[in-house]
């Protein structure tokens, strides 16, 4: 990204150039830290072969308050989209019902 705007570090000037080049009004910076997915296998009745499998991504950080559970082979594939969705919630149009006074 920095090379695309001919910048050496991510500073105010580089952010302005990124905004102009890609037509964006805001740039969010951050990092994703996660634990490895944990899979639990439970057999409730071995004679009927009943049970379940659950894969969970544990809490990312107490400070960031991000946690989730997904049921895919690789939950990291959906993690970025989910985090971006929640991060940009306040920027999306919405409506609020209020009583008329």
N, C-alpha and C positions, 0 to 999 in steps of 0.2 A: 504494500500500500504506500509506504513512504517513497519507494523508488518511483512509483507511478506519478507522484507529485513533486519529484526531485527534492525530497527533504531527507535530512539525516536523523532527525529525532521527532518524536510526536509532541510538538508544542503547539501554541495557539496559531502560529503562522501555518503550520502543516495542516491543522484541522480546518482552517479556512480554505486552504487549497483543495483538500479532500471534498469539502462541501461544494465548492464551485465545480470541480471536475465531475463529480457523480450526482450533482443536483440534490443534495441532502441538506436538511436544516439542522440536524442534530447527529452527533456521533456518541455512542455509548461505549465506554471502555470497561473492561472487566476481565475476569478469568474464571474458568470453570474448573473446579476441583471436585473430584468425586471419589467415592470408594468403589471398589470392584463390586459388581452385582453379586448378591448372595441368593442362592437358590435353596429353597426348602422343599423336600419331597416328603409327603405324609401318606401313609397307607392306612386307611381306616378299616378295611376288611380284606385281608389277604385272600380269603377263599373266593370272594367275588371280584377281586382285583379292583377294588374301589380306593380312591385316594385323590390326591391333587398335587400340583406343582406350582410353586409361586417364586418368581424372580423379583427381587426388590433392589433398588438403588437406595442405599442408606442415606441418612441426612448428610448434606454436603458441608454445611458449616453452621454452627450455632449463631455466629454473627450475621450471616447472610440469610438465615432462616429458610433455606431452600431444601426441600426434600420431596421425594416422590416414589411412586411404585408404578412399574410398567410391566406389561406382560408380553414382551417381544424377545426375540433371541438376543438382540443387542440393544439394550435400553438407551445407550449413548446416542444412537441414531436420532432419537426423538428429543433428547435433552435440550439441544440448542434451540430448536423451534419452540419448545414449551417455555423456556426461559425468556426468549425474545417476546413471545406472546404476553407473558405476565409483566415484563418490563415496560412494554409499550401500551399497557391497558389504558392509562390516563390520557393518551394521545388519540385514541380512537373515538369517533362520534358515538354519543349515547343520548338517551332521553331519560328524563326524570318526571314522574307524575307528582303534581302538587295541587292541593285544593285551591279553588279560586276564593279570594277573600271578598 
